[in-house]
């Protein structure tokens, strides 16, 4: 299945997950997996949040930022990927001087006890 992010309307979400500023995102959601291409302006962030029932992979397309996972800060740049496993918490901050552009995938883990 091809996803054309240029055809998906961009949403502006203020204080995403309690973060600073706003995130601009083009998001696909099928009810179980969220796939997004997003932008954070300098000084903006995605707030600290826990992934109780899923994980998240964030691949940096351009810019620089810092992901903090379970209290450990990791500087990120284009070509690098941050992964937050299920049960852990993280946040993403654009502490650079240019826009931070990234691609993220948040798959929901199916409950194996339900089958």
Secondary structure, DSSP 8 states (H G I E B T S, - for coil): ----TTTS--EEEETGGG-SSEEEEEEEE-SSEEEEEEEE-TT-EEEEEE-SSB-EEEEEEESEEEEEETTEEEEEETT-EEEE-TT-EEEEE--SSS-EEEEEEEEB---GGG-
